[in-house]
């Protein structure tokens, strides 16, 4: 027998075409619409756009526009597109004002205080990435590495390690090239651009260098679509690749136990744009649960088939008055079934088998629970459920307390809080994005203008970083032909 036996097929004269998940059909998001925390060290917090409270920052936490990220005695890295990262030093506060979507390609950030590195590996067009502080605005014109230090919410220093940046202050704008720095105080340039030596002068510089080395590792043989190249290192470290027709290269995770299944070791979190979005605790989980599909085989258990379209979670859902359930989609768009030592990727019976090892069911009040793997129904508890028919429709349920809306304003979309705390986001006003001036590597002069000022109000907050749950010992398993599962 080969590495993988032929997948079992439900007996049917013809398999009807599967429907794509409803959220994929109607999605307003793109691959870059939801960012993630790709590194967390020490104490950090995230305040959701739709929540009044704070959450502890943790690895692979989904980040949406309108969110606020802050650190106290810690550092955080935000991954927001291919080769694009924002790294926060300790005592730093950052607002995610905008992330790209189908109607808007801009990534826009507001630094309230502290120090950040912006690493730009991909720039679709000039000024597609913006940074704003209390007294200045920065528009990225080329790929590069940029450091911004904000002191007491009024003085800003920008250093261009390499790349090209437009800096706008109260008196106009100027270009800043590689190995140049500039200081801005209360909206005014305190000097002309001056040269500096781009070496690691402090701990934050060294942290940035170490993270750049970790995220920039190159491999002689790439097995991922070009869009997913940032995840190559994690997958190489935590699993193995093999070639399996008709899918091509598939990835087998190491260190998962016999009871593990996709969309199990993590939690669901609700985001305004993408709805219920899976937050994986596995360090390798962002790419494998938001791109591609999962199948199961006899010899290696679960394996992942890469694809290049992002989704909040590639599952089909079931729910009744008391429970929610979900199962990962197969390569063909059907909810996968693991039963009797076989995998069914084309099964389309009226009811989904409750004893499938691909199924996860929790009580309705546990959908957002951070311990889904511990609370999921098992054994006899599943027998008491009503017959279930999984659907490609996404959950329409929104969590209680969602208090934001997305409204147009002079052609821009702005997140508005419906609370009276006077937070920075509540005070944010529209940002007049300057028009693009051509190719991303252009260095021609730009028009002089005043800076965009998203407001100067802010609030303090803090938190302790949470660690992702560990993934246990590896399992075998296998795949073989079997009779059709019974519902």
N, C-alpha and C positions, 0 to 999 in steps of 0.2 A: 504493500500500500504506500502511496506517496505521502508527502508531508501532510496534505489535506485530502481526505476522501471527498467524493462528489457530494454536494449538498443534497439533503433529502428534499423531495418535492411533494407537496400535497397532491394527492391523486385527483387530477382534473383534466378534461379533454383540452382545455385551453385556459391559459391564465389571463384574466382581464387586465387591462392596463391599470397600474396604480396611479393614484392622484398625488400630486405634490402636496406637502403640508400647506395649509391655508396661509400661514404666515409668510411662506416663501413666495406665494403668488402675489399677495397684497403688500409685501414689505416696503417700508419707506427707508429702511436702513441699507447700508452697504457693508463691505468687509471692514471698513474703518469707523463705523458708527458707534461701536462700543469698544472702549479701551480696557486694559486690564492692569492690575498691579503685578508686574513681573518680578519684583524683588521687594521684600520688606525686612527691615532690620531694626530692632528696637521698638520704641513706642510711636505709634502713628494712628491716625483716625481718618474716617471718611464720613462726611455728612451728605446724605442723599438729598437730591433736589426735592424729593417728595416727602421728606421726613424732617421732623423738628429735632430729632436726637442725633447722636453720633454712633458709629459702629467702629469696632476695632479693625484696623487694616490688616489684611492677611493675603497671602499669596494667591494669585489668580482671581482676586475679587474683581467682578465686572465694574467698570467705571463708565458713567453716562454723562452727557452734557448736563450742566446744572449742578453736578457734584462738587463738593469741596474736599480737598485732601490737605491734611496737616500733619506735621511731625513735632514731637517734643525732643526726646532723647533718642532719635532714630533717623533712619534714612529710607527712602522709598523710590522705586523706579516705576514709571508709568509707560507702558508700551502702547502706542496709539497709531500704529501703521507700520508697514514694512520698513524696517531699519530706523524707525522713529521712536525716540525715547525722551522723556523728561525725568530727570533725577533730582530729588529733593534732599537737601541737607537737613540737619536738625534745626528745630525752631523755624520751620518754614511753612507757609500757608499758600495754597494754590487753588484757584477756581477753574473748573472746566467750563468755559463759557459756550463753546460750540465744538461739535465734532462732525466730520463729513457725513452727509446723507445724500439721498438721491436728488434732493432739491438744492443742495448747498455743499460745496467741496471744501469749506474752510475749517481748519482746526484753530481754535482761538482760546487763549489762556490768559488768566489774570494772576499775577504774583503780588500777594499782599505784603509779604515780608519774608526775609530769609534769603537763601541762596539756591539757585537751580542751574543745572546744566541742561541745555537743549541739544540733542543729537539728532540731526536730520540726515537720514540715509536715502529718503525718497521724497521728492518734491514734484508734484504733478504740474504745477505752474508757479510763477512768481507770486509771492504774497499769499500762498495757500496756507501758510502757518503764521500766526500772529501771536505776539506776547505783549501784554499791557501791564504797566505799573501805575502808581498814583500820578506820576508826573511825566511819563514817556510811553511811547509805543514803538514796537519793533516789528518789522515786516521781513520775513526770510526771503531772500532772493536766490539762494543757491544752497546746495547741500553743504553741511559743515557741522562744526561744534561751537556752541555759544554758551557763555556763562553770564548770568544776570544775578547781581547782588542788590538787595533792597534793604536799606537801613531806615528804621523808624517810619516806614511807610511814606517817605518823602524824598530820600536820596537814592539814586540808582546808579550802579556802575555796570557797564556791559563790556565784555571782552569777547572778541572773535578769534578763536583759536585757528579756525580755518573756515572759509565760506565768504558770504557777502550778505550784508544786512542793511536795511534802511532804518534809521533811527529818527523818530519825530518828537520834537519838543514844542514848547510854547512859541518859540521864535522861528520854527521851520523844521527842516529835515536835512539829514546828511547821510552819506554812505560810509559804512564801516567795513573794512576789508580784513583779511586774515592777518593775525598778529597785531591788531589795533584795538585800542580800548577807548572808552569815552565815559565821562561822568555827567550826570544830569541831577540838578538840585532844584526842587520846586518848579519843575517844568523847563528850566533853562540849562543850556549846555554850559558847564563851568570851564570847559577847555575845548580845543580842537582835538580831533582824533590823534592819539599818540601811539607810538609803537611799544610793544612789550614782548618779552621772551616767553613763549608758551611752554612753560615747564610746570611740573607738579610742585606748587609752592605750599600747599596745605593738605590736610587730611581729606578734604572734599575733592580736591584735584586727583589725589591718589585713588579715592573711591571711584571716581568717574573712569579713570584709566583701567582699573580692574574690571569694572562692569563692561566697558567697551571691549576688553579682551575676551570676556566671557560670552558676550552676545555676538561678537564678530568672528567666531571660529569658522573656518572654512573646511570643507570636506571634499576629497578628491572625487567622490561619487555622491551625487545628490539624488535622493529617491523621492523627493517631494516636489509638488508643483512650485513654480517660481514664486508664487504669492505666499507660500508657506515656508520659505527658506529660513526665516528667523527661528523656527522651531526645530531645526535639524539637530542642534546640539542636545536638547533635552531628550529627544527620541533616541538618539544614539546612546545616551547614558542610561536610559531606563528600560530599554527593550531591544528587540532584534528584528531585522527585516528579512523577508523572504519573498520570492516571486511566485505569484499564484494567478494563472489565467482564470477568468478573463479580466481580472481587476488590475493586474500589474503588480507593483510592489505593495505589499501589505506589511503592517507593523504589529508585532506581538509584544504586549507589555510584560515585563518581569515583575515579580514581587506582589502578585495579587493572589488572594486565597480562593478556595473552592467556591465560596458563596458570592464572590464578587461578580458584578455585572455592570455594563455601562449605565451612567446616570444613577449611581447608587451611593458612591462615596463623595458626597457634596451636599449642595442645597439649592433650592430655587429662590431667586430674588427677582423682584418686579422692577422693571425699568420702563420709563414712560414711552420710549420709542420702540423697543423690541418686546415688551411684555415680559412674561415669565422667562427668565434667562438662567441657564445652569451655571452654578459656581462650583467648579471642580476642586477637590482638595488634593488630588494627585498633582505633583509638580509638573508632570507632562500633560496635564489634562486640558489645557486651553485649546490647543489645536485639535485634539482627537475628539472632543465633545462639541466643538462648534464648526468643524469642517468634516465632511466625509461621513462614512457609515461603519457600523460594527456588525461583524458576523462571528459565528462560533464554529470551531472545528474540533474533531476528535483528538488530535495529537497535541494541539497547543491551546485549546480553549478559545477565548475571545481574541479576535484580531481586528485591526482597524484598516479601512480602505480609504486612502486620502482622496479628497475632492477639494475644489478651490472656492466654494461658496460658503460664506459665513451664515450661521443661523443661531438663534438663541438656545436651541436644543433640538436635535433631529430625532424626535420621538412622536409617536401617536398617543393620544390621551383617552382616558375613560374616567367618568365620574358619576356619582349618584348623590343622594342626600347626605351620605356619611363618609365617603371615601374619594380619594383621587388615585388613579393608577396610570402608569405609562410604560411603554416598551420602545427600545431603540429601533429605528427604521433599518430595513435591509437595503442593499444596493439597488434593489428594484422598486423601492418605495413602499413596501409593505411592512407592518410591524413584525419583527423577527420573533421566532419561537424556538426555544431550546427544550426538547422533550424526548425522553426515552433514548438519550445518547445520540440525538440527531438534531440538526438545525434546519428550520423551514424558513426560507426567505421569500416564498411566493404564496404563503398561506392566505386565503381570502375567505375562510368560512364565516358564517354569520356571527359566531361568538369566538372570542379569544380564549384559549385554554388558561384557566386560572393557575394551573400547576406549571406553567412555562417558567423556566429559570431565567428568562429575559425580563420578566414582569416585576415591577416594583409598585406596591400599594401602601398608602399611608392614610391615616384619618384626615378628614378635611382640615382640622385645626393644626395639622403637622406639615402642611405644604411648605411653609417657610422655616420649618424646624432645622437647626444646624446639624442634627444628628439623624438624618434620614436612614442611614445604614443600620442604626441601632433600633429605630422605631418601625421599620417596614414590617408589614404583616408576613407571617411565616406559617407553614404547615397547615394545621387544622383551622387557623384563623381565616385562611383564604377560602375554605370550603363553604363558609357561611355567606359569602358574597353573592349578590345577584349575578346572573349571566352578564358578561360584559362585551360590548362591541366598541372597539377602539375607533377613534375618529381622527381625521387629518385636520380638524378644526383646532385652533389654539384656544386656550382657556380665556374666556371673556371676563372672568372674575378679576377684580382689582382689589388689592389689599386695603383694609380700612385705613383711613387717614391720608390717602393720596391727595395732596393739596396743591398740585401745580397744573398749569395749563401752558400750552404752547400757542402763542398768538403772533400774527404778523405785525410788523411795525416798519412802515416805509420800506417795504420789500425785504426786510430782515425778519428772522424768527427769533424771538426772545423768550426765555423761560421766566415766568412770573411766579413768585411765591404768594400764596394767599394767607400770609400770616403777618403779624404786626411787630416782629422782633427787630426790624430794622437791620437785617443781616445784609452782608455785602451783596448777595445775589438779589435780594429784594430791591436794592438800590441801583442795580445795574441798569444802565440805559442803553439805547441802541449804539452800536459801533459802526461808524461809517467806513466801511472797508474801501481803501483806495483801489482804483481799477488796476488790473494786471497790465504790466508793461511789456510783455513778450515772453521770450524763452527764459527758463530758469537760470541760465548762466549769463544773462545780459548784465552789463555794468554801465549802461548809459545813465546820465543824471535823471533824477526824478523831480517832479514838481514839489515846490515847497508848500507845506501845510502845517497846521497845528495838530497836536496829538489827539488821539481818541482818549477819552477819560471815562472809564466805566463807573466812576464813583469812588469815594474814599471811605465809606463806612465799612466797618468790619467787626467781627466778634471773635472771641477766643474759644478754644475747645481743646480737648486732649483725649488720649486713649492709650491703651496698651495693645501692641500688635498680637494677633492670634496666630498660632502655628497651624499649618494644615495637618489633618489627620494622617497618620502613617498608613502605608499600604503593606500588607503582610506577605507571607511567603508565597512563592510561585506555585502554580498548579498545572497539572497536565490537562487531561480531558481529551476528547476526540470527537470525530465526526464520522457518521456512517449512515447508510440508508436505513430508513425505518418506516413503519406504517404511519399514516396520517394521524396527528394528535386529535384527541377527542375533547370537545369543549365541556 
